[in-house]
Every structure is written in C-alpha cells, then in structure tokens.
Amino acid sequence: MSRTSRGPLRTWRDALVAVVAGFAAMAAVSAAGLACAGAADLPGGAFPRVVAAVVVLAAGGSVEVTGGAGFLADADASLSVLPLSVSLAGALTAGSLFLHPLHNRAVARPRELLAHAVPLVLLWLLALTGTALLARQSFAVSTGDSPIGDLAEIFDAAPTVGFRAAVPATLFFGLLWILGLLLVALLVSRRAPLPAGLVRFHTAVRPVAFATVALLLAYVALGVVVGLVVAATRGHADRTVAVMLLGLPNLAWLGLTLGFGGAWDGKVEGPFGLPVPQVLDAVLRASGSGSAADASAVDVAALAEHATWVWWLVPIAAVLLLGTGFLAAVRSPAHVRAWQHALHLGTAFGLAVLVVCLLVSMEARFGLSLLGLGDVSGLGGTVELRAVLWRTVGLALLWGALAGFLGGLLARPVHRRGLVEPPSAATGR
C-alpha cells in the first residue's frame, strides 16, 4: 500500500477513535449520573434509552417531551436543558484526540485541516443519529384520585409521558456543537497548526482562549471539591454525585457569572425538585408569591438574603479572573502591551460568558389538561432560568479587560525580553 493511500485511512481511523471515545465518555458519565439519581430502576428496560437521551442533549441535540391520555387529555410539554458534565466529558475526549495527530508543525494548509475535520464531523453525526433513534420511551403516569384516573379506567386510556429525540433538529444543532468544539480546540492549542494566513492572529487569540478555557475548567474543578465535601458532610451523597456527574458545570459557571455581578431571571412552579443548592431553589420559588408570570431575580444580593456564604463568590471570581489575566499575559509574547492584553481578554471573556449564558439557561414545562379544561392538579409545573444578557455580558467585558490589563502588568517581570520574538519574525523562518 502506498503512502498516499495510507494517509486517508489513517485520518478516518483517527476520526473513528475520537468519535467512539467521545460518545463512550458521554455515555459513561451520563449512565453513572443517572444511576446515582435512581434511574437504573426505571421500568421497561428504559435506562439505556434515558442514557441515550441525555447523550443527545449533551451533544447539542433536541429531545421532545410527549404525553397524553388518548382523547381525554393532552400534554403541553417542552424541555431545553444541557447536561454540561456529560458535554464536557465528550468535548475534552474528542477534542484532545482530534488535536493529537496535528501536533507536528506550526503551519498547515486549509485543505489538510479539512481533511482531518470532515471525517470526524461525518462520523460524529452518524453516531449522533444512531443515538437519537435510540432515545425514545414512554411511561405510564400515576394520576391518583384525579378525574383523569377515573375516566381512564372507563375508556381504557391511561395517561402517559415520555420523550423522543427530534432527529432533524438534533443533527442541525449537533453539527453546530461539533464544529464549535473543533474550532475551540484549534484556538486553545498552542501546538496545533494554523493556515499561514491566520498565524498572525496567534498572539491575539490563542493565549486568551487558553486562559479563558482554563478559567472555566478551574471553576469545574473547584465545584468538584465543593461537591465532594457536601457529599461527605451533608448526607444524600448519591444525589450530590448525580448532580456532579450530570450538571456540575451548569452550577459552577452560574457561580462564575454571579461572582462578577451577573444576573439571572428564573422561576419554579409545581412539584419539581431541582438538583440545585437550596439557596438557589428558594430564590427561584419565591416567584410563586406573585403572579404566575413573575420571575425572580437571581444575583449575589438576592442569594445572600438566604445564605451569607454566597458573598464568597465575589472574591473567588476576582482572584481567578486576575489569575486568568496573568496566565494569558505569560503565554503571550513580551512585546504585547497591557492595553492589548485588556482588549484581548475582555473580548474573549465576554464571548465566553455569552456562550455560558446560552448553555446554562434552561426551560422545562409540563402540563396535562383534561378535555382541554386546564391543568390537572399535581401533574404540571415550570422551571425557567435565563441570564440577563446585557448586564452579565457587559460586566464580563469590563472584568475581562481589567483582568487582562492587571495581568499584563504582573507578567512583565516574568517575561525575558529579547528572547521572545514577534510573530512576524517567527513566521518568517
């Protein structure tokens, strides 16, 4: 076999390994989290299908909630939530395996990068399609003494609730997810090659991209430590571990935005039990004291009314953001000035927080109406949480710029000027 024929085969092999490993990581994390949450005991052998649904959601897909009771009742349901622990496991695994074959030179032709990316994207979408087809299940609903229960016995139309993956939407958003992952992987990696025309942007983009991703992962690591302490000291260790395995970044990155002054709106109505800290659940349920359309404001001040420890989010954010600015400056060439560090990190952190706000936002709603006459008591509810974008992203731009400026000043003694060449000299060799 010639060398030219081995190249494409090796590329497809590397892509297959990355896709299989990425989906295996997501399936393992979601299965462990769901098992800790008690989903392993679901009837009808539904556990693998629930795991598949969580993987679909984690990969950016769409899962629809279904339900009803024949002509007796209709379900009005929607679900929009991203289990970011599962997403992060898949992203770190697939992203690192995508970059591994590329760590050999500084510059690559666009065609070479596409040759590595296209097989991975195609195989990823194929695996996502198979997972989406598996992600469908329905369950019988216990209505107790409600009118539906009485009528269901007469007409033999037991109410059900279930889920199914929306395959077209899953493939569309899954494509955006995997393309975004590959882009972030190329931006973060210092050793991955870039097309010659983009090398000049290395100084402005890659150091701050790496530092920003490091900040997000640091918050996740801090959340792991806090979660383990809570699991060991507060009881209900299985529930805490389930939250860590399914949605730890959701809470950790929410804490990041709250720490620098961001704000969220949300509410909880109905019998839902949220896997969140009690202080957040209490604030979200406070909207129930007003009209049904009211939403609670979620920020540090509102949370601190229920638990004063929440104020610690502010100094933690300040220290870690300053460290982010220092890390970005240290990884940048010495000729970059402090105001440039401020511009670079302010832009990068603002964009990162915008993405975080979109990923962490959630909405879940379920209502079962009897013959079109309204919700059946105890079988409906709403959960909403959305960022106040103008405030949260605006403050992220300011905090990022300040951290970048101070980080640039702190990094000056670390750089050995004269040994670090500007990009033009380095790329001209």
C-alpha positions as CSV (number, residue, x, y, z in Angstrom):
1,M,0.0,0.0,0.0
2,S,1.4,3.4,-0.9
3,R,2.0,6.2,1.4
4,T,-0.7,8.3,-0.3
5,S,-3.3,5.6,0.2
6,R,-2.4,5.2,3.9
7,G,-3.0,8.8,4.7
8,P,-6.8,8.9,4.2
9,L,-7.2,5.6,6.0
10,R,-5.2,6.9,9.0
11,T,-7.3,10.0,9.1
12,W,-10.5,8.1,9.1
13,R,-9.1,5.8,11.8
14,D,-8.2,8.7,14.0
15,A,-11.6,10.3,13.4
16,L,-13.3,7.0,14.3
17,V,-11.3,6.7,17.5
18,A,-12.1,10.2,18.5
19,V,-15.9,9.8,17.9
20,V,-16.1,6.4,19.6
21,A,-14.1,7.7,22.6
22,G,-16.2,10.9,22.8
23,F,-19.5,9.1,22.8
24,A,-18.2,6.4,25.2
25,A,-17.1,9.1,27.7
26,M,-20.5,10.8,27.4
27,A,-22.4,7.6,27.8
28,A,-20.3,6.5,30.8
29,V,-20.7,9.8,32.6
30,S,-24.5,10.0,31.9
31,A,-25.1,6.4,32.9
32,A,-23.2,6.9,36.2
33,G,-25.1,10.1,37.0
34,L,-28.5,8.7,36.1
35,A,-27.7,5.5,38.2
36,C,-26.8,7.7,41.2
37,A,-30.1,9.6,40.6
38,G,-32.1,6.3,40.7
39,A,-32.9,6.0,37.0
40,A,-31.4,2.5,36.8
41,D,-34.7,1.2,38.4
42,L,-36.9,2.7,35.6
43,P,-39.5,0.1,34.3
44,G,-39.5,-1.5,30.9
45,G,-35.7,-1.5,30.4
46,A,-35.8,2.2,29.8
47,F,-32.4,3.0,31.4
48,P,-30.3,2.7,28.1
49,R,-32.8,4.9,26.3
50,V,-32.7,7.6,29.0
51,V,-28.9,7.5,28.8
52,A,-29.2,7.9,25.1
53,A,-31.5,10.9,25.6
54,V,-29.0,12.6,28.0
55,V,-26.2,12.0,25.5
56,V,-28.3,13.6,22.7
57,L,-28.9,16.6,24.9
58,A,-25.3,16.8,25.9
59,A,-24.2,16.8,22.2
60,G,-26.4,19.7,21.5
61,G,-29.4,17.7,20.3
62,S,-33.1,18.2,20.9
63,V,-35.4,15.9,22.9
64,E,-39.1,16.4,22.9
65,V,-41.4,15.5,25.8
66,T,-44.5,13.7,24.8
67,G,-47.7,12.6,26.7
68,G,-51.4,12.4,26.9
69,A,-54.3,10.1,27.5
70,G,-56.0,9.4,24.2
71,F,-58.8,11.9,23.6
72,L,-59.2,12.5,27.4
73,A,-56.1,14.6,28.0
74,D,-53.3,16.5,26.2
75,A,-49.8,17.2,27.3
76,D,-48.2,20.6,26.8
77,A,-44.5,20.0,27.4
78,S,-41.1,21.3,26.5
79,L,-37.6,20.6,27.6
80,S,-34.5,22.7,27.0
81,V,-31.5,21.9,29.2
82,L,-27.9,20.9,28.6
83,P,-26.2,18.4,31.0
84,L,-22.8,20.1,30.8
85,S,-20.9,17.5,32.8
86,V,-21.7,15.0,30.0
87,S,-20.9,17.6,27.3
88,L,-17.6,18.4,28.9
89,A,-16.6,14.8,29.1
90,G,-17.3,14.3,25.4
91,A,-15.7,17.6,24.4
92,L,-12.4,17.0,26.3
93,T,-12.1,13.5,25.0
94,A,-13.0,14.1,21.3
95,G,-11.1,17.5,21.2
96,S,-7.9,16.1,22.6
97,L,-8.0,13.1,20.2
98,F,-8.7,15.5,17.3
99,L,-5.6,17.6,18.1
100,H,-3.2,14.7,18.8
101,P,-2.4,13.9,15.1
102,L,-1.9,17.6,14.3
103,H,0.9,18.3,16.9
104,N,3.7,18.1,14.4
105,R,4.2,21.6,12.8
106,A,3.2,25.2,13.1
107,V,1.5,25.8,9.7
108,A,-0.9,23.7,7.7
109,R,-2.8,24.2,4.5
110,P,-6.6,24.7,5.0
111,R,-7.1,21.5,2.9
112,E,-5.1,19.5,5.4
113,L,-7.2,20.7,8.4
114,L,-10.4,20.0,6.5
115,A,-9.1,16.5,5.7
116,H,-8.8,15.9,9.4
117,A,-12.1,17.6,10.4
118,V,-14.5,16.4,7.8
119,P,-14.3,12.6,8.6
120,L,-14.7,13.4,12.3
121,V,-17.7,15.5,11.7
122,L,-19.4,13.0,9.4
123,L,-18.8,10.1,11.8
124,W,-19.9,12.2,14.8
125,L,-23.2,13.0,13.0
126,L,-23.6,9.3,12.1
127,A,-23.1,8.3,15.8
128,L,-25.5,11.1,16.9
129,T,-28.2,9.8,14.5
130,G,-28.0,6.3,15.9
131,T,-28.1,7.6,19.5
132,A,-31.1,9.8,18.6
133,L,-33.0,6.9,17.2
134,L,-32.5,5.0,20.5
135,A,-33.6,7.9,22.6
136,R,-37.3,7.4,22.8
137,Q,-39.5,5.9,25.6
138,S,-42.9,6.4,27.2
139,F,-44.0,5.8,30.8
140,A,-47.4,5.4,32.4
141,V,-48.4,8.3,34.7
142,S,-49.9,7.6,38.1
143,T,-52.8,10.1,38.5
144,G,-54.0,9.0,41.9
145,D,-57.6,10.2,42.6
146,S,-57.7,12.8,39.8
147,P,-60.5,12.9,37.3
148,I,-58.3,11.5,34.5
149,G,-57.7,8.4,36.6
150,D,-61.4,7.7,36.9
151,L,-62.1,8.3,33.2
152,A,-59.0,6.4,32.1
153,E,-60.4,3.2,33.8
154,I,-63.7,3.7,31.9
155,F,-62.2,4.4,28.5
156,D,-59.0,2.3,28.9
157,A,-56.8,5.4,28.1
158,A,-54.1,5.5,30.8
159,P,-52.2,8.8,30.7
160,T,-48.6,8.5,29.6
161,V,-45.5,10.7,29.5
162,G,-42.3,10.1,27.5
163,F,-39.6,11.5,25.3
164,R,-38.2,11.2,21.9
165,A,-35.3,12.8,20.1
166,A,-36.1,15.2,17.3
167,V,-33.7,13.8,14.7
168,P,-33.5,16.8,12.2
169,A,-33.1,19.4,15.0
170,T,-30.6,17.1,16.7
171,L,-28.4,16.8,13.6
172,F,-28.5,20.5,13.0
173,F,-27.6,21.6,16.5
174,G,-25.2,18.6,16.8
175,L,-23.4,19.9,13.7
176,L,-23.0,23.3,15.3
177,W,-21.8,21.6,18.5
178,I,-19.1,19.6,16.9
179,L,-17.9,22.4,14.7
180,G,-17.7,24.7,17.7
181,L,-15.7,22.1,19.6
182,L,-13.2,21.7,16.8
183,L,-12.8,25.5,16.5
184,V,-12.3,25.9,20.2
185,A,-9.8,23.1,20.2
186,L,-7.7,24.8,17.5
187,L,-7.9,28.1,19.2
188,V,-6.8,26.8,22.6
189,S,-4.0,24.5,21.5
190,R,-0.6,26.2,21.2
191,R,0.9,23.3,19.2
192,A,-1.9,22.7,16.6
193,P,-1.1,24.1,13.1
194,L,-3.0,27.0,11.6
195,P,-3.3,28.1,7.9
196,A,-0.5,30.5,7.0
197,G,-2.9,33.4,6.7
198,L,-4.2,33.0,10.3
199,V,-0.8,32.7,12.0
200,R,-0.6,36.4,12.6
201,F,-3.7,36.1,14.8
202,H,-1.9,33.6,17.1
203,T,-0.8,36.3,19.5
204,A,-4.2,37.9,19.9
205,V,-6.3,34.8,20.1
206,R,-4.6,31.7,21.4
207,P,-3.2,32.9,24.8
208,V,-6.6,34.4,25.9
209,A,-8.5,31.4,24.5
210,F,-6.4,29.0,26.5
211,A,-6.6,31.1,29.7
212,T,-10.4,31.5,29.4
213,V,-10.9,27.8,28.9
214,A,-8.6,27.2,31.9
215,L,-10.7,29.5,34.0
216,L,-13.9,27.6,33.1
217,L,-12.2,24.3,33.9
218,A,-10.9,25.7,37.2
219,Y,-14.4,26.5,38.2
220,V,-15.4,23.0,37.4
221,A,-12.5,21.6,39.5
222,L,-13.5,23.9,42.4
223,G,-17.1,22.6,42.0
224,V,-15.8,19.0,42.3
225,V,-14.1,19.8,45.5
226,V,-17.1,21.5,47.0
227,G,-19.4,18.7,45.7
228,L,-17.3,16.1,47.4
229,V,-17.3,18.0,50.7
230,V,-21.1,18.4,50.5
231,A,-21.5,14.7,49.7
232,A,-19.3,13.7,52.6
233,T,-20.8,16.0,55.2
234,R,-24.4,16.9,54.3
235,G,-25.9,13.4,53.5
236,H,-27.7,12.4,50.3
237,A,-24.3,11.6,48.8
238,D,-26.0,9.8,45.8
239,R,-28.0,12.9,44.8
240,T,-24.9,15.1,45.1
241,V,-22.8,12.8,43.0
242,A,-25.6,12.6,40.4
243,V,-25.6,16.4,40.1
244,M,-21.9,16.5,39.8
245,L,-21.9,13.9,37.0
246,L,-24.8,15.5,35.1
247,G,-24.8,19.2,35.7
248,L,-21.8,20.4,37.7
249,P,-20.6,23.0,35.1
250,N,-24.1,24.4,35.0
251,L,-23.8,25.3,38.6
252,A,-20.1,26.2,38.6
253,W,-20.4,28.6,35.6
254,L,-23.5,30.1,37.1
255,G,-21.5,30.8,40.2
256,L,-18.8,32.5,38.0
257,T,-21.3,34.8,36.4
258,L,-22.8,35.7,39.8
259,G,-19.4,36.3,41.3
260,F,-18.6,39.2,38.9
261,G,-22.0,40.7,39.3
262,G,-24.1,39.0,36.6
263,A,-27.8,38.4,37.0
264,W,-30.4,35.8,36.0
265,D,-34.1,35.6,35.9
266,G,-36.0,32.4,36.8
267,K,-38.9,30.7,38.5
268,V,-40.0,27.3,39.7
269,E,-43.7,26.3,39.8
270,G,-45.1,22.9,40.6
271,P,-43.8,19.8,42.3
272,F,-40.4,19.7,40.6
273,G,-37.5,19.1,42.9
274,L,-34.5,20.8,41.4
275,P,-31.0,19.3,41.8
276,V,-29.5,22.7,42.8
277,P,-28.3,24.3,46.1
278,Q,-31.2,25.0,48.5
279,V,-30.5,28.7,48.4
280,L,-31.0,28.9,44.6
281,D,-34.1,26.8,44.8
282,A,-35.5,29.1,47.5
283,V,-34.9,32.2,45.4
284,L,-36.4,30.6,42.3
285,R,-39.5,29.5,44.1
286,A,-40.0,33.0,45.6
287,S,-41.7,34.0,42.3
288,G,-44.7,31.9,43.4
289,S,-45.7,34.6,45.8
290,G,-46.6,36.9,42.9
291,S,-48.4,36.3,39.7
292,A,-47.8,33.3,37.5
293,A,-45.9,35.4,35.0
294,D,-43.5,36.8,37.6
295,A,-39.8,35.7,37.7
296,S,-37.3,36.0,40.5
297,A,-34.1,38.0,40.1
298,V,-31.1,35.8,40.8
299,D,-27.9,37.6,41.8
300,V,-25.5,37.6,44.6
301,A,-27.5,40.0,46.7
302,A,-30.7,38.0,46.3
303,L,-29.0,34.7,47.2
304,A,-27.2,36.3,50.1
305,E,-30.5,37.0,51.8
306,H,-30.9,33.3,52.3
307,A,-27.2,32.3,52.8
308,T,-24.4,34.8,53.6
309,W,-21.7,32.4,52.3
310,V,-22.8,33.4,48.7
311,W,-20.7,36.6,49.1
312,W,-17.6,34.4,48.8
313,L,-18.4,34.1,45.1
314,V,-17.2,37.7,44.6
315,P,-13.6,37.4,45.9
316,I,-13.2,33.9,44.2
317,A,-14.2,35.4,40.9
318,A,-11.8,38.4,41.4
319,V,-8.8,36.1,42.2
320,L,-9.4,33.6,39.5
321,L,-10.0,36.3,36.9
322,L,-6.8,38.0,37.9
323,G,-5.0,34.7,37.5
324,T,-6.6,34.3,34.1
325,G,-5.2,37.6,33.0
326,F,-1.8,36.7,34.3
327,L,-1.8,33.3,32.5
328,A,-2.9,34.9,29.2
329,A,-0.1,37.5,29.5
330,V,2.6,35.0,30.4
331,R,1.7,32.9,27.3
332,S,1.8,36.0,25.1
333,P,4.9,37.4,23.5
334,A,6.7,40.0,25.7
335,H,6.1,42.8,23.2
336,V,2.3,42.8,23.8
337,R,1.3,45.8,25.9
338,A,-1.0,45.9,28.9
339,W,-3.8,47.7,27.0
340,Q,-3.6,45.0,24.3
341,H,-4.0,42.3,27.0
342,A,-7.0,44.2,28.2
343,L,-8.6,44.3,24.8
344,H,-7.8,40.6,24.0
345,L,-9.0,39.2,27.3
346,G,-12.0,41.5,27.6
347,T,-13.2,40.3,24.2
348,A,-12.5,36.6,24.8
349,F,-14.1,36.6,28.3
350,G,-17.2,38.5,27.0
351,L,-17.7,36.0,24.2
352,A,-17.1,33.1,26.6
353,V,-19.7,34.4,29.1
354,L,-22.2,34.9,26.3
355,V,-21.8,31.2,25.4
356,V,-22.0,30.2,29.0
357,C,-25.3,32.1,29.4
358,L,-26.8,30.3,26.4
359,L,-25.6,26.9,27.6
360,V,-26.6,27.2,31.2
361,S,-30.1,28.6,30.5
362,M,-32.8,26.1,31.0
363,E,-36.6,25.7,30.5
364,A,-38.8,22.8,31.4
365,R,-42.5,22.8,31.3
366,F,-45.2,20.1,31.6
367,G,-48.9,20.4,31.8
368,L,-51.6,17.7,31.5
369,S,-55.1,19.2,30.6
370,L,-58.3,17.2,31.0
371,L,-60.6,17.6,27.9
372,G,-59.0,21.0,27.2
373,L,-60.3,22.4,30.5
374,G,-56.9,23.2,32.2
375,D,-54.0,21.6,34.0
376,V,-54.6,18.6,36.2
377,S,-53.6,19.4,39.8
378,G,-50.2,18.0,40.7
379,L,-49.3,17.0,37.1
380,G,-47.9,20.2,35.8
381,G,-45.1,22.6,36.5
382,T,-42.5,25.0,35.1
383,V,-38.8,25.6,35.6
384,E,-37.0,28.5,33.9
385,L,-33.6,30.1,34.3
386,R,-32.3,32.7,31.9
387,A,-29.4,35.2,32.0
388,V,-29.9,38.9,31.9
389,L,-27.6,39.2,28.9
390,W,-26.9,42.9,28.8
391,R,-25.8,43.0,32.4
392,T,-23.9,39.8,32.6
393,V,-22.1,40.0,29.2
394,G,-21.4,43.8,29.8
395,L,-19.8,43.2,33.1
396,A,-17.8,40.3,31.7
397,L,-16.3,42.6,29.1
398,L,-15.3,45.1,31.9
399,W,-14.0,42.4,34.2
400,G,-12.1,40.7,31.4
401,A,-10.5,44.0,30.3
402,L,-9.5,44.8,33.9
403,A,-8.1,41.4,34.5
404,G,-6.2,41.5,31.2
405,F,-4.6,44.9,32.0
406,L,-3.6,43.9,35.5
407,G,-2.4,40.5,34.3
408,G,-0.2,42.2,31.7
409,L,1.4,44.4,34.4
410,L,2.0,41.5,36.7
411,A,3.6,39.4,33.9
412,R,6.2,42.0,33.0
413,P,8.8,40.6,35.4
414,V,8.2,37.1,34.2
415,H,9.0,37.7,30.5
416,R,12.6,37.7,29.5
417,R,12.5,40.4,26.9
418,G,14.7,39.8,23.8
419,L,14.2,36.1,23.9
420,V,10.6,36.3,22.7
421,E,10.3,37.2,19.0
422,P,7.3,39.0,17.5
423,P,5.0,36.9,15.3
424,S,6.4,38.3,12.0
425,A,9.9,37.2,12.8
426,A,8.8,33.7,14.0
427,T,6.7,33.1,10.9
428,G,9.2,34.3,8.5
429,R,11.6,31.4,9.1
